[in-house]
């Protein structure tokens, strides 16, 4: 799929009015992965606005909402979310928050924090994990940390 085609999907999905909802009905299932990957990559893009009426912050918010909607509807995540070689050092939580247990792990030889969401309904596991990742502030820290090797890493496990 060309970047021109993906941009057309994004233009149609992201409203020019930031108070409106994102729309995904026009995105074919086989194109969803490419669209969510591009949308996630463009979250912090302050120069390449999809619509001239959007500010960089409103575009970022709409792109995040679009990613959440695509993830929940099509059971996909941006490919950049998948990190290999994360090892859980102990299955027993070292701490807990309101909705997740905190575990110790290791990534590239460094001690890391793993966040394991508590899921009350096992049938909702995949959806809860996606929502956790896409809405979580820690997700931003995690993906920044993956790119900056001297940072602390957060991950859903």
PyMOL commands that set and color helices and strands:
alter all, ss='L'
color gray80, all
select helices_A, chain A and resi 3-13+29-41+56-74+79-81+122-135+137-147
alter helices_A, ss='H'
color red, helices_A
select strands_A, chain A and resi 86-88+95-96+100-107+110-117+154-156
alter strands_A, ss='S'
color yellow, strands_A
deselect
rebuild
show_as cartoon
